[in-house]
Amino acid sequence: MIPGNLPAISKPMEVDPVPEVQQTASQPGPSDAPVVDPNAPPPDACETIYIQNLNEKVKLEVLKTSLGHLFKHYGTVLNVTAHKNLRMRGQAFVSFESKEIAAKAVKEVKGFPLYAKPMSTRPRTDDSPTSNSLLRGRGQMLSSRNSTPTIYRPTWSSGNNERVCRPSLRATTSAHILLDTEKSRRDNPLAVRARAKRAAAQADGAAPSAAPKRPVVQMPDEYLPPNRVLFVQNLPIETITKEILQDLFGQYPNLLDIRTVPTKKDIAFIEYADEDSATTAKDALHNNKIDGESKIKITYARK
């Protein structure tokens, strides 16, 4: 104790200063971090978006109109493309003015239930079903005829309800069958002999024999459609004259003309102003006996 009843004041403890940690180039500070714009479109953005899983039962024009009304809330819609062929059903393309509008539409419309089916949207990329992918989707063979033919059929991928084009074993087998069938037809012994016979005939200068023509089957006169011109047959050659025909068919109204054939006197053509008048005369005079013996036959003339 120090005299004066005052407590002794102890010296404060000296603490070594903490050395500062210098930042190196390998440890960038917060100010060096890249600034990401949350409204910027993703790297794969495009002015056109690709839509899948559309309702295939909706008519094409109605579907395109509905897509245009739906996406016009995000910006000006330049074009809506959809096809009604079998391989492109349920799919469409919508084009906007900018990538930003398209990216926003892809983000907000994805999964929207249009006509009771949730839409699948993504930016159009090189693997979207255009050009060569369309050809694969339509089932065309992309390989050459001499190589192994591969036919692509759209199938449903698991998990995301998207249709993708994958090689179809059944379609490939069918293509092999078609090629084998054509080859067997070419190698058929009967076909080979027929080709050799035609080649020999052409080498000798003889014209190749033409295939027999199928007989032309005409409709019977009784079943010809109504016509205002009547065809009269079985007229008595010895007694028939144009005046007799005039008196016979002039009993019915709207008679216009009577035409006979000088080289064949047993037929004649009777023309009326309309089909109803011709039908009335035909029904009344068919099987009439002009000379009291033979019956005349009246049908509609062929047009």
C-alpha positions as protocol buffer text, in pm:
chain_id: "A"
residue {
  index: 1
  type: MET
  ca { x: 0 y: 0 z: 0 }
}
residue {
  index: 2
  type: ILE
  ca { x: 119 y: 352 z: -76 }
}
residue {
  index: 3
  type: PRO
  ca { x: 105 y: 601 z: 203 }
}
residue {
  index: 4
  type: GLY
  ca { x: -205 y: 813 z: 205 }
}
residue {
  index: 5
  type: ASN
  ca { x: -435 y: 505 z: 194 }
}
residue {
  index: 6
  type: LEU
  ca { x: -455 y: 525 z: -183 }
}
residue {
  index: 7
  type: PRO
  ca { x: -462 y: 203 z: -383 }
}
residue {
  index: 8
  type: ALA
  ca { x: -173 y: 130 z: -610 }
}
residue {
  index: 9
  type: ILE
  ca { x: -239 y: 176 z: -982 }
}
residue {
  index: 10
  type: SER
  ca { x: -107 y: -112 z: -1185 }
}
residue {
  index: 11
  type: LYS
  ca { x: 39 y: -63 z: -1530 }
}
residue {
  index: 12
  type: PRO
  ca { x: -179 y: -167 z: -1820 }
}
residue {
  index: 13
  type: MET
  ca { x: -73 y: -479 z: -2003 }
}
residue {
  index: 14
  type: GLU
  ca { x: 89 y: -422 z: -2338 }
}
residue {
  index: 15
  type: VAL
  ca { x: -68 y: -624 z: -2622 }
}
residue {
  index: 16
  type: ASP
  ca { x: 117 y: -692 z: -2942 }
}
residue {
  index: 17
  type: PRO
  ca { x: -60 y: -538 z: -3242 }
}
residue {
  index: 18
  type: VAL
  ca { x: -229 y: -780 z: -3483 }
}
residue {
  index: 19
  type: PRO
  ca { x: -56 y: -765 z: -3821 }
}
residue {
  index: 20
  type: GLU
  ca { x: -282 y: -663 z: -4109 }
}
residue {
  index: 21
  type: VAL
  ca { x: -352 y: -928 z: -4370 }
}
residue {
  index: 22
  type: GLN
  ca { x: -272 y: -794 z: -4709 }
}
residue {
  index: 23
  type: GLN
  ca { x: -507 y: -893 z: -4991 }
}
residue {
  index: 24
  type: THR
  ca { x: -337 y: -1060 z: -5278 }
}
residue {
  index: 25
  type: ALA
  ca { x: -440 y: -1083 z: -5638 }
}
residue {
  index: 26
  type: SER
  ca { x: -558 y: -1439 z: -5581 }
}
residue {
  index: 27
  type: GLN
  ca { x: -816 y: -1316 z: -5325 }
}
residue {
  index: 28
  type: PRO
  ca { x: -1032 y: -1052 z: -5498 }
}
residue {
  index: 29
  type: GLY
  ca { x: -1229 y: -817 z: -5286 }
}
residue {
  index: 30
  type: PRO
  ca { x: -1602 y: -757 z: -5301 }
}
residue {
  index: 31
  type: SER
  ca { x: -1554 y: -468 z: -5540 }
}
residue {
  index: 32
  type: ASP
  ca { x: -1390 y: -697 z: -5800 }
}
residue {
  index: 33
  type: ALA
  ca { x: -1690 y: -942 z: -5830 }
}
residue {
  index: 34
  type: PRO
  ca { x: -1877 y: -926 z: -6167 }
}
residue {
  index: 35
  type: VAL
  ca { x: -2213 y: -753 z: -6155 }
}
residue {
  index: 36
  type: VAL
  ca { x: -2497 y: -970 z: -6290 }
}
residue {
  index: 37
  type: ASP
  ca { x: -2808 y: -796 z: -6425 }
}
residue {
  index: 38
  type: PRO
  ca { x: -3110 y: -997 z: -6303 }
}
residue {
  index: 39
  type: ASN
  ca { x: -3316 y: -869 z: -6600 }
}
residue {
  index: 40
  type: ALA
  ca { x: -3060 y: -972 z: -6862 }
}
residue {
  index: 41
  type: PRO
  ca { x: -3168 y: -1258 z: -7093 }
}
residue {
  index: 42
  type: PRO
  ca { x: -2990 y: -1595 z: -7059 }
}
residue {
  index: 43
  type: PRO
  ca { x: -2701 y: -1677 z: -7295 }
}
residue {
  index: 44
  type: ASP
  ca { x: -2917 y: -1908 z: -7507 }
}
residue {
  index: 45
  type: ALA
  ca { x: -3191 y: -1649 z: -7555 }
}
residue {
  index: 46
  type: CYS
  ca { x: -3346 y: -1598 z: -7896 }
}
residue {
  index: 47
  type: GLU
  ca { x: -3620 y: -1379 z: -8043 }
}
residue {
  index: 48
  type: THR
  ca { x: -3821 y: -1695 z: -8118 }
}
residue {
  index: 49
  type: ILE
  ca { x: -3949 y: -1940 z: -7858 }
}
residue {
  index: 50
  type: TYR
  ca { x: -4033 y: -2305 z: -7915 }
}
residue {
  index: 51
  type: ILE
  ca { x: -4353 y: -2438 z: -7757 }
}
residue {
  index: 52
  type: GLN
  ca { x: -4443 y: -2804 z: -7703 }
}
residue {
  index: 53
  type: ASN
  ca { x: -4720 y: -3010 z: -7545 }
}
residue {
  index: 54
  type: LEU
  ca { x: -5002 y: -2813 z: -7708 }
}
residue {
  index: 55
  type: ASN
  ca { x: -5348 y: -2962 z: -7733 }
}
residue {
  index: 56
  type: GLU
  ca { x: -5361 y: -3144 z: -8068 }
}
residue {
  index: 57
  type: LYS
  ca { x: -5742 y: -3157 z: -8074 }
}
residue {
  index: 58
  type: VAL
  ca { x: -5772 y: -2779 z: -8114 }
}
residue {
  index: 59
  type: LYS
  ca { x: -5801 y: -2651 z: -8470 }
}
residue {
  index: 60
  type: LEU
  ca { x: -5482 y: -2498 z: -8608 }
}
residue {
  index: 61
  type: GLU
  ca { x: -5621 y: -2147 z: -8670 }
}
residue {
  index: 62
  type: VAL
  ca { x: -5785 y: -2136 z: -8327 }
}
residue {
  index: 63
  type: LEU
  ca { x: -5459 y: -2248 z: -8163 }
}
residue {
  index: 64
  type: LYS
  ca { x: -5252 y: -1984 z: -8345 }
}
residue {
  index: 65
  type: THR
  ca { x: -5500 y: -1711 z: -8252 }
}
residue {
  index: 66
  type: SER
  ca { x: -5496 y: -1817 z: -7885 }
}
residue {
  index: 67
  type: LEU
  ca { x: -5115 y: -1815 z: -7876 }
}
residue {
  index: 68
  type: GLY
  ca { x: -5109 y: -1468 z: -8031 }
}
residue {
  index: 69
  type: HIS
  ca { x: -5352 y: -1331 z: -7769 }
}
residue {
  index: 70
  type: LEU
  ca { x: -5159 y: -1498 z: -7487 }
}
residue {
  index: 71
  type: PHE
  ca { x: -4812 y: -1371 z: -7581 }
}
residue {
  index: 72
  type: LYS
  ca { x: -4912 y: -1019 z: -7692 }
}
residue {
  index: 73
  type: HIS
  ca { x: -4912 y: -917 z: -7324 }
}
residue {
  index: 74
  type: TYR
  ca { x: -4532 y: -948 z: -7322 }
}
residue {
  index: 75
  type: GLY
  ca { x: -4465 y: -750 z: -7640 }
}
residue {
  index: 76
  type: THR
  ca { x: -4534 y: -730 z: -8010 }
}
residue {
  index: 77
  type: VAL
  ca { x: -4580 y: -1077 z: -8160 }
}
residue {
  index: 78
  type: LEU
  ca { x: -4423 y: -1084 z: -8506 }
}
residue {
  index: 79
  type: ASN
  ca { x: -4529 y: -1432 z: -8610 }
}
residue {
  index: 80
  type: VAL
  ca { x: -4694 y: -1750 z: -8484 }
}
residue {
  index: 81
  type: THR
  ca { x: -4598 y: -2063 z: -8676 }
}
residue {
  index: 82
  type: ALA
  ca { x: -4769 y: -2401 z: -8637 }
}
residue {
  index: 83
  type: HIS
  ca { x: -4819 y: -2697 z: -8868 }
}
residue {
  index: 84
  type: LYS
  ca { x: -5098 y: -2952 z: -8894 }
}
residue {
  index: 85
  type: ASN
  ca { x: -4887 y: -3241 z: -9026 }
}
residue {
  index: 86
  type: LEU
  ca { x: -4858 y: -3546 z: -8806 }
}
residue {
  index: 87
  type: ARG
  ca { x: -4497 y: -3490 z: -8697 }
}
residue {
  index: 88
  type: MET
  ca { x: -4542 y: -3125 z: -8591 }
}
residue {
  index: 89
  type: ARG
  ca { x: -4872 y: -3149 z: -8406 }
}
residue {
  index: 90
  type: GLY
  ca { x: -4869 y: -3004 z: -8058 }
}
residue {
  index: 91
  type: GLN
  ca { x: -4579 y: -2769 z: -8137 }
}
residue {
  index: 92
  type: ALA
  ca { x: -4547 y: -2403 z: -8236 }
}
residue {
  index: 93
  type: PHE
  ca { x: -4301 y: -2114 z: -8275 }
}
residue {
  index: 94
  type: VAL
  ca { x: -4368 y: -1758 z: -8156 }
}
residue {
  index: 95
  type: SER
  ca { x: -4139 y: -1471 z: -8266 }
}
residue {
  index: 96
  type: PHE
  ca { x: -4091 y: -1140 z: -8080 }
}
residue {
  index: 97
  type: GLU
  ca { x: -3905 y: -817 z: -8145 }
}
residue {
  index: 98
  type: SER
  ca { x: -3624 y: -878 z: -7894 }
}
residue {
  index: 99
  type: LYS
  ca { x: -3453 y: -1148 z: -7694 }
}
residue {
  index: 100
  type: GLU
  ca { x: -3553 y: -986 z: -7366 }
}
residue {
  index: 101
  type: ILE
  ca { x: -3925 y: -1014 z: -7444 }
}
residue {
  index: 102
  type: ALA
  ca { x: -3884 y: -1375 z: -7556 }
}
residue {
  index: 103
  type: ALA
  ca { x: -3687 y: -1467 z: -7243 }
}
residue {
  index: 104
  type: LYS
  ca { x: -3952 y: -1313 z: -7019 }
}
residue {
  index: 105
  type: ALA
  ca { x: -4229 y: -1497 z: -7203 }
}
residue {
  index: 106
  type: VAL
  ca { x: -4044 y: -1830 z: -7174 }
}
residue {
  index: 107
  type: LYS
  ca { x: -3998 y: -1782 z: -6801 }
}
residue {
  index: 108
  type: GLU
  ca { x: -4352 y: -1672 z: -6715 }
}
residue {
  index: 109
  type: VAL
  ca { x: -4561 y: -1882 z: -6955 }
}
residue {
  index: 110
  type: LYS
  ca { x: -4383 y: -2212 z: -6892 }
}
residue {
  index: 111
  type: GLY
  ca { x: -4636 y: -2458 z: -6753 }
}
residue {
  index: 112
  type: PHE
  ca { x: -4936 y: -2240 z: -6835 }
}
residue {
  index: 113
  type: PRO
  ca { x: -5239 y: -2469 z: -6897 }
}
residue {
  index: 114
  type: LEU
  ca { x: -5358 y: -2379 z: -7247 }
}
residue {
  index: 115
  type: TYR
  ca { x: -5665 y: -2586 z: -7337 }
}
residue {
  index: 116
  type: ALA
  ca { x: -5607 y: -2810 z: -7031 }
}
residue {
  index: 117
  type: LYS
  ca { x: -5245 y: -2897 z: -7120 }
}
residue {
  index: 118
  type: PRO
  ca { x: -4941 y: -2732 z: -6955 }
}
residue {
  index: 119
  type: MET
  ca { x: -4719 y: -2574 z: -7217 }
}
residue {
  index: 120
  type: SER
  ca { x: -4347 y: -2645 z: -7236 }
}
residue {
  index: 121
  type: THR
  ca { x: -4153 y: -2338 z: -7355 }
}
residue {
  index: 122
  type: ARG
  ca { x: -3787 y: -2278 z: -7431 }
}
residue {
  index: 123
  type: PRO
  ca { x: -3584 y: -2055 z: -7663 }
}
residue {
  index: 124
  type: ARG
  ca { x: -3549 y: -2179 z: -8017 }
}
residue {
  index: 125
  type: THR
  ca { x: -3205 y: -2334 z: -8063 }
}
residue {
  index: 126
  type: ASP
  ca { x: -3021 y: -2518 z: -8339 }
}
residue {
  index: 127
  type: ASP
  ca { x: -3168 y: -2849 z: -8223 }
}
residue {
  index: 128
  type: SER
  ca { x: -3527 y: -2722 z: -8244 }
}
residue {
  index: 129
  type: PRO
  ca { x: -3737 y: -2918 z: -8494 }
}
residue {
  index: 130
  type: THR
  ca { x: -3662 y: -2709 z: -8802 }
}
residue {
  index: 131
  type: SER
  ca { x: -3490 y: -2795 z: -9132 }
}
residue {
  index: 132
  type: ASN
  ca { x: -3314 y: -3130 z: -9086 }
}
residue {
  index: 133
  type: SER
  ca { x: -3499 y: -3207 z: -8766 }
}
residue {
  index: 134
  type: LEU
  ca { x: -3827 y: -3160 z: -8947 }
}
residue {
  index: 135
  type: LEU
  ca { x: -3714 y: -3408 z: -9206 }
}
residue {
  index: 136
  type: ARG
  ca { x: -3636 y: -3657 z: -8934 }
}
residue {
  index: 137
  type: GLY
  ca { x: -3973 y: -3589 z: -8771 }
}
residue {
  index: 138
  type: ARG
  ca { x: -4155 y: -3658 z: -9096 }
}
residue {
  index: 139
  type: GLY
  ca { x: -4000 y: -4001 z: -9114 }
}
residue {
  index: 140
  type: GLN
  ca { x: -3769 y: -3947 z: -9411 }
}
residue {
  index: 141
  type: MET
  ca { x: -3458 y: -4155 z: -9447 }
}
residue {
  index: 142
  type: LEU
  ca { x: -3152 y: -3933 z: -9408 }
}
residue {
  index: 143
  type: SER
  ca { x: -2897 y: -4197 z: -9498 }
}
residue {
  index: 144
  type: SER
  ca { x: -2823 y: -4312 z: -9850 }
}
residue {
  index: 145
  type: ARG
  ca { x: -3000 y: -4607 z: -10004 }
}
residue {
  index: 146
  type: ASN
  ca { x: -2694 y: -4829 z: -10001 }
}
residue {
  index: 147
  type: SER
  ca { x: -2619 y: -4762 z: -9635 }
}
residue {
  index: 148
  type: THR
  ca { x: -2819 y: -4875 z: -9337 }
}
residue {
  index: 149
  type: PRO
  ca { x: -3142 y: -4674 z: -9348 }
}
residue {
  index: 150
  type: THR
  ca { x: -3240 y: -4496 z: -9029 }
}
residue {
  index: 151
  type: ILE
  ca { x: -3586 y: -4352 z: -8981 }
}
residue {
  index: 152
  type: TYR
  ca { x: -3656 y: -4117 z: -8693 }
}
residue {
  index: 153
  type: ARG
  ca { x: -3985 y: -4124 z: -8509 }
}
residue {
  index: 154
  type: PRO
  ca { x: -4094 y: -3875 z: -8241 }
}
residue {
  index: 155
  type: THR
  ca { x: -4121 y: -4036 z: -7898 }
}
residue {
  index: 156
  type: TRP
  ca { x: -4202 y: -3903 z: -7552 }
}
residue {
  index: 157
  type: SER
  ca { x: -3899 y: -3847 z: -7331 }
}
residue {
  index: 158
  type: SER
  ca { x: -3930 y: -3935 z: -6965 }
}
residue {
  index: 159
  type: GLY
  ca { x: -3963 y: -3662 z: -6706 }
}
residue {
  index: 160
  type: ASN
  ca { x: -4031 y: -3345 z: -6907 }
}
residue {
  index: 161
  type: ASN
  ca { x: -4322 y: -3445 z: -7133 }
}
residue {
  index: 162
  type: GLU
  ca { x: -4132 y: -3341 z: -7447 }
}
residue {
  index: 163
  type: ARG
  ca { x: -4126 y: -3517 z: -7780 }
}
residue {
  index: 164
  type: VAL
  ca { x: -3786 y: -3595 z: -7919 }
}
residue {
  index: 165
  type: CYS
  ca { x: -3680 y: -3767 z: -8240 }
}
residue {
  index: 166
  type: ARG
  ca { x: -3516 y: -4103 z: -8179 }
}
residue {
  index: 167
  type: PRO
  ca { x: -3432 y: -4387 z: -8418 }
}
residue {
  index: 168
  type: SER
  ca { x: -3721 y: -4626 z: -8451 }
}
residue {
  index: 169
  type: LEU
  ca { x: -3629 y: -4994 z: -8478 }
}
residue {
  index: 170
  type: ARG
  ca { x: -3969 y: -5079 z: -8624 }
}
residue {
  index: 171
  type: ALA
  ca { x: -3941 y: -4810 z: -8891 }
}
residue {
  index: 172
  type: THR
  ca { x: -3585 y: -4918 z: -8975 }
}
residue {
  index: 173
  type: THR
  ca { x: -3699 y: -5278 z: -9014 }
}
residue {
  index: 174
  type: SER
  ca { x: -3985 y: -5165 z: -9239 }
}
residue {
  index: 175
  type: ALA
  ca { x: -3740 y: -4976 z: -9458 }
}
residue {
  index: 176
  type: HIS
  ca { x: -3526 y: -5289 z: -9495 }
}
residue {
  index: 177
  type: ILE
  ca { x: -3837 y: -5487 z: -9592 }
}
residue {
  index: 178
  type: LEU
  ca { x: -3925 y: -5230 z: -9860 }
}
residue {
  index: 179
  type: LEU
  ca { x: -3576 y: -5239 z: -10005 }
}
residue {
  index: 180
  type: ASP
  ca { x: -3573 y: -5620 z: -10005 }
}
residue {
  index: 181
  type: THR
  ca { x: -3914 y: -5627 z: -10176 }
}
residue {
  index: 182
  type: GLU
  ca { x: -3797 y: -5396 z: -10455 }
}
residue {
  index: 183
  type: LYS
  ca { x: -3485 y: -5607 z: -10504 }
}
residue {
  index: 184
  type: SER
  ca { x: -3688 y: -5928 z: -10518 }
}
residue {
  index: 185
  type: ARG
  ca { x: -3915 y: -5773 z: -10782 }
}
residue {
  index: 186
  type: ARG
  ca { x: -3618 y: -5679 z: -10997 }
}
residue {
  index: 187
  type: ASP
  ca { x: -3465 y: -6025 z: -10961 }
}
residue {
  index: 188
  type: ASN
  ca { x: -3790 y: -6210 z: -11031 }
}
residue {
  index: 189
  type: PRO
  ca { x: -3722 y: -6467 z: -11310 }
}
residue {
  index: 190
  type: LEU
  ca { x: -4042 y: -6377 z: -11494 }
}
residue {
  index: 191
  type: ALA
  ca { x: -3953 y: -6007 z: -11487 }
}
residue {
  index: 192
  type: VAL
  ca { x: -3598 y: -6084 z: -11604 }
}
residue {
  index: 193
  type: ARG
  ca { x: -3727 y: -6291 z: -11900 }
}
residue {
  index: 194
  type: ALA
  ca { x: -3979 y: -6022 z: -11991 }
}
residue {
  index: 195
  type: ARG
  ca { x: -3708 y: -5754 z: -11993 }
}
residue {
  index: 196
  type: ALA
  ca { x: -3482 y: -5975 z: -12203 }
}
residue {
  index: 197
  type: LYS
  ca { x: -3765 y: -6039 z: -12451 }
}
residue {
  index: 198
  type: ARG
  ca { x: -3838 y: -5669 z: -12488 }
}
residue {
  index: 199
  type: ALA
  ca { x: -3469 y: -5591 z: -12534 }
}
residue {
  index: 200
  type: ALA
  ca { x: -3436 y: -5862 z: -12804 }
}
residue {
  index: 201
  type: ALA
  ca { x: -3745 y: -5730 z: -12986 }
}
residue {
  index: 202
  type: GLN
  ca { x: -3607 y: -5377 z: -12985 }
}
residue {
  index: 203
  type: ALA
  ca { x: -3269 y: -5502 z: -13109 }
}
residue {
  index: 204
  type: ASP
  ca { x: -3438 y: -5677 z: -13404 }
}
residue {
  index: 205
  type: GLY
  ca { x: -3621 y: -5356 z: -13494 }
}
residue {
  index: 206
  type: ALA
  ca { x: -3962 y: -5485 z: -13406 }
}
residue {
  index: 207
  type: ALA
  ca { x: -4191 y: -5259 z: -13210 }
}
residue {
  index: 208
  type: PRO
  ca { x: -4258 y: -5380 z: -12858 }
}
residue {
  index: 209
  type: SER
  ca { x: -4597 y: -5538 z: -12821 }
}
residue {
  index: 210
  type: ALA
  ca { x: -4839 y: -5303 z: -12656 }
}
residue {
  index: 211
  type: ALA
  ca { x: -5031 y: -5416 z: -12355 }
}
residue {
  index: 212
  type: PRO
  ca { x: -5391 y: -5513 z: -12434 }
}
residue {
  index: 213
  type: LYS
  ca { x: -5630 y: -5229 z: -12369 }
}
residue {
  index: 214
  type: ARG
  ca { x: -5901 y: -5277 z: -12118 }
}
residue {
  index: 215
  type: PRO
  ca { x: -6247 y: -5269 z: -12274 }
}
residue {
  index: 216
  type: VAL
  ca { x: -6434 y: -4947 z: -12217 }
}
residue {
  index: 217
  type: VAL
  ca { x: -6753 y: -5024 z: -12031 }
}
residue {
  index: 218
  type: GLN
  ca { x: -7027 y: -4776 z: -12108 }
}
residue {
  index: 219
  type: MET
  ca { x: -7330 y: -4712 z: -11897 }
}
residue {
  index: 220
  type: PRO
  ca { x: -7647 y: -4866 z: -12041 }
}
residue {
  index: 221
  type: ASP
  ca { x: -7879 y: -4619 z: -12211 }
}
residue {
  index: 222
  type: GLU
  ca { x: -8156 y: -4691 z: -11962 }
}
residue {
  index: 223
  type: TYR
  ca { x: -7946 y: -4552 z: -11675 }
}
residue {
  index: 224
  type: LEU
  ca { x: -7823 y: -4230 z: -11835 }
}
residue {
  index: 225
  type: PRO
  ca { x: -7894 y: -3911 z: -11638 }
}
residue {
  index: 226
  type: PRO
  ca { x: -8185 y: -3687 z: -11746 }
}
residue {
  index: 227
  type: ASN
  ca { x: -8123 y: -3475 z: -12052 }
}
residue {
  index: 228
  type: ARG
  ca { x: -8341 y: -3244 z: -12262 }
}
residue {
  index: 229
  type: VAL
  ca { x: -8240 y: -3439 z: -12576 }
}
residue {
  index: 230
  type: LEU
  ca { x: -8401 y: -3781 z: -12634 }
}
residue {
  index: 231
  type: PHE
  ca { x: -8248 y: -4066 z: -12833 }
}
residue {
  index: 232
  type: VAL
  ca { x: -8506 y: -4269 z: -13028 }
}
residue {
  index: 233
  type: GLN
  ca { x: -8420 y: -4617 z: -13165 }
}
residue {
  index: 234
  type: ASN
  ca { x: -8594 y: -4901 z: -13351 }
}
residue {
  index: 235
  type: LEU
  ca { x: -8785 y: -4670 z: -13584 }
}
residue {
  index: 236
  type: PRO
  ca { x: -8949 y: -4842 z: -13884 }
}
residue {
  index: 237
  type: ILE
  ca { x: -8719 y: -4768 z: -14178 }
}
residue {
  index: 238
  type: GLU
  ca { x: -8979 y: -4808 z: -14453 }
}
residue {
  index: 239
  type: THR
  ca { x: -9249 y: -4579 z: -14315 }
}
residue {
  index: 240
  type: ILE
  ca { x: -9086 y: -4331 z: -14078 }
}
residue {
  index: 241
  type: THR
  ca { x: -9052 y: -3969 z: -14182 }
}
residue {
  index: 242
  type: LYS
  ca { x: -8965 y: -3644 z: -14008 }
}
residue {
  index: 243
  type: GLU
  ca { x: -9328 y: -3532 z: -14036 }
}
residue {
  index: 244
  type: ILE
  ca { x: -9449 y: -3840 z: -13852 }
}
residue {
  index: 245
  type: LEU
  ca { x: -9198 y: -3773 z: -13573 }
}
residue {
  index: 246
  type: GLN
  ca { x: -9312 y: -3410 z: -13564 }
}
residue {
  index: 247
  type: ASP
  ca { x: -9674 y: -3513 z: -13518 }
}
residue {
  index: 248
  type: LEU
  ca { x: -9584 y: -3778 z: -13259 }
}
residue {
  index: 249
  type: PHE
  ca { x: -9354 y: -3575 z: -13034 }
}
residue {
  index: 250
  type: GLY
  ca { x: -9527 y: -3243 z: -13102 }
}
residue {
  index: 251
  type: GLN
  ca { x: -9814 y: -3357 z: -12881 }
}
residue {
  index: 252
  type: TYR
  ca { x: -9598 y: -3254 z: -12582 }
}
residue {
  index: 253
  type: PRO
  ca { x: -9500 y: -2890 z: -12518 }
}
residue {
  index: 254
  type: ASN
  ca { x: -9163 y: -2720 z: -12565 }
}
residue {
  index: 255
  type: LEU
  ca { x: -9047 y: -2926 z: -12864 }
}
residue {
  index: 256
  type: LEU
  ca { x: -8752 y: -2751 z: -13028 }
}
residue {
  index: 257
  type: ASP
  ca { x: -8597 y: -2973 z: -13294 }
}
residue {
  index: 258
  type: ILE
  ca { x: -8602 y: -3318 z: -13457 }
}
residue {
  index: 259
  type: ARG
  ca { x: -8276 y: -3448 z: -13604 }
}
residue {
  index: 260
  type: THR
  ca { x: -8255 y: -3760 z: -13817 }
}
residue {
  index: 261
  type: VAL
  ca { x: -7949 y: -3944 z: -13949 }
}
residue {
  index: 262
  type: PRO
  ca { x: -7960 y: -3996 z: -14327 }
}
residue {
  index: 263
  type: THR
  ca { x: -7726 y: -4297 z: -14317 }
}
residue {
  index: 264
  type: LYS
  ca { x: -7918 y: -4464 z: -14037 }
}
residue {
  index: 265
  type: LYS
  ca { x: -8289 y: -4408 z: -14063 }
}
residue {
  index: 266
  type: ASP
  ca { x: -8392 y: -4617 z: -13760 }
}
residue {
  index: 267
  type: ILE
  ca { x: -8268 y: -4359 z: -13508 }
}
residue {
  index: 268
  type: ALA
  ca { x: -8346 y: -3992 z: -13437 }
}
residue {
  index: 269
  type: PHE
  ca { x: -8275 y: -3720 z: -13179 }
}
residue {
  index: 270
  type: ILE
  ca { x: -8562 y: -3520 z: -13029 }
}
residue {
  index: 271
  type: GLU
  ca { x: -8475 y: -3197 z: -12846 }
}
residue {
  index: 272
  type: TYR
  ca { x: -8700 y: -3019 z: -12595 }
}
residue {
  index: 273
  type: ALA
  ca { x: -8657 y: -2687 z: -12417 }
}
residue {
  index: 274
  type: ASP
  ca { x: -8602 y: -2844 z: -12074 }
}
residue {
  index: 275
  type: GLU
  ca { x: -8551 y: -3179 z: -11904 }
}
residue {
  index: 276
  type: ASP
  ca { x: -8902 y: -3195 z: -11758 }
}
residue {
  index: 277
  type: SER
  ca { x: -9064 y: -3173 z: -12102 }
}
residue {
  index: 278
  type: ALA
  ca { x: -8826 y: -3434 z: -12241 }
}
residue {
  index: 279
  type: THR
  ca { x: -8899 y: -3666 z: -11948 }
}
residue {
  index: 280
  type: THR
  ca { x: -9276 y: -3631 z: -12001 }
}
residue {
  index: 281
  type: ALA
  ca { x: -9247 y: -3726 z: -12370 }
}
residue {
  index: 282
  type: LYS
  ca { x: -9010 y: -4013 z: -12295 }
}
residue {
  index: 283
  type: ASP
  ca { x: -9236 y: -4171 z: -12034 }
}
residue {
  index: 284
  type: ALA
  ca { x: -9542 y: -4137 z: -12259 }
}
residue {
  index: 285
  type: LEU
  ca { x: -9400 y: -4263 z: -12590 }
}
residue {
  index: 286
  type: HIS
  ca { x: -9148 y: -4528 z: -12480 }
}
residue {
  index: 287
  type: ASN
  ca { x: -9236 y: -4871 z: -12634 }
}
residue {
  index: 288
  type: ASN
  ca { x: -9496 y: -4706 z: -12858 }
}
residue {
  index: 289
  type: LYS
  ca { x: -9578 y: -4895 z: -13180 }
}
residue {
  index: 290
  type: ILE
  ca { x: -9570 y: -4644 z: -13465 }
}
residue {
  index: 291
  type: ASP
  ca { x: -9642 y: -4898 z: -13741 }
}
residue {
  index: 292
  type: GLY
  ca { x: -9840 y: -5129 z: -13516 }
}
residue {
  index: 293
  type: GLU
  ca { x: -9563 y: -5391 z: -13496 }
}
residue {
  index: 294
  type: SER
  ca { x: -9219 y: -5286 z: -13362 }
}
residue {
  index: 295
  type: LYS
  ca { x: -9179 y: -5091 z: -13040 }
}
residue {
  index: 296
  type: ILE
  ca { x: -8963 y: -4780 z: -13039 }
}
residue {
  index: 297
  type: LYS
  ca { x: -8703 y: -4735 z: -12767 }
}
residue {
  index: 298
  type: ILE
  ca { x: -8661 y: -4387 z: -12613 }
}
residue {
  index: 299
  type: THR
  ca { x: -8376 y: -4300 z: -12375 }
}
residue {
  index: 300
  type: TYR
  ca { x: -8187 y: -3988 z: -12278 }
}
residue {
  index: 301
  type: ALA
  ca { x: -7911 y: -3894 z: -12519 }
}
residue {
  index: 302
  type: ARG
  ca { x: -7550 y: -3909 z: -12404 }
}
residue {
  index: 303
  type: LYS
  ca { x: -7400 y: -3570 z: -12326 }
}
